[in-house]
Amino acid sequence: MITRIGIVAGEIWQLLEANDIMSLKNIVIKLDRPEYLILMSVGWLSREGHIVVDEEDGSFKVSLREKRKAEEMSR
C-alpha cells in the first residue's frame, strides 16, 4: 500500500507543478484514482511539508509549498 500511496503522491506533485493551486475535488477528478488513495497521498505530502492545504469556503485548495514561497517572496 505504501508504494501505491507514493506513486499517487508523485502524480499529485506533477499535477500541482503544472497547475499551481487546485481544489482537492479537481485533483480527484484529474487523477482518476480512488479517492481514499488520493487523500492518503495528500496527507503524506502535507505531513512531509511538501504541500499546503487551505480550506476556502468549504473547499480545500492544495498547492506546492515551494511555489507558494516563491509567490509570497515576489510580492
Secondary structure as UniProt FT lines:
FT   HELIX           2..19
FT   STRAND          21..23
FT   HELIX           24..31
FT   HELIX           35..47
FT   TURN            48..49
FT   STRAND          51..56
FT   TURN            57..58
FT   STRAND          59..64
FT   HELIX           65..73
//
